[in-house]
């Protein structure tokens, strides 16, 4: 999901520049009147506000999307490193004055985080290697670390609902999603058929295994399955590279071509893929999806995938 990948060298630099003189002061000046409670997260337990009002989200992907879906507007967040801007479906939910405190990898300014005056910081991390960064920002304000595994987006939403005091909203979002899944499954009928999810990158072609990739969490729930010619994959191994000569492996009743922005530019790799004679022999219905809106998991992207599936049944 655009994970917060903070390099050790960047952590050290941030500590020297920003925290030496600022974080202690911010912690001392933080208001003490808010009602607090203790929550568990990836790195232990932390006392956080019962009703946080100034949330900083150090993620530009699934965690940020889940926070927005819960109706919480962060006072500051990060932008995707690859593009420097948020996708439209995120940008339209953010106010014009939301502070950007860096990009979604190593370039986060702790000084800017302090200026945002948060009462809760949400950090995303998939492993303990990011513990140093958490340790450096936890003194600015109460901080929780939330995993962002793409095909576990429902769990991420539930956890964030608890941390943000939005448990009912999280439950309602999941119930609404489940109801839509049932409706789409009914529209597809008893034999939904097969689907193939292709990712076109700047210089390579992959398909996504149905047991590991985020998009497949929704496709499986409505009854679609990958063709038997494809590996089903695992959570750890869900992308399988194919050559242009193996394009026949990608055929299915419905073919979703998820394309990175650079690959879709005129004269780039998507044109190479589409001009391949074997691609022209694919018999399934082909739909093109931008990777920044469909690739990694959140309730917002899962709902968007249901929109695509519904449009294909009409």
Buried (B, 14 or more C-beta within 10 A) or exposed (E): BBBBBBBEEBBEEBBEEBBEEBBEEBBEEBEEEBEEEEBEBBBEEBEBBEEBEBBBBBBBBBBBBBBBBBEBEBBBBBBBBBBEEBBEBBEEBBEEEBBBBBBBBBBBBBBBBBBBBBBBBBBBBBEEEBBBBBEBBBBBBBBBBBBBBBBBBBEBBBBBBBBBBBEEBBEEBBEEBEEBBEBBBEBBEEEBBBBBBBBBBEEBBBBBBBBBBBBBBBBBBBBBBBBEBBBBBEEEEBBBEBEEEBBEBBBBBBBBBBBBEBBBEEEBBBBBBEEBEBBEEBEBEBBBBBBBBBBBBBBBBBBBBBEBBBEBEE
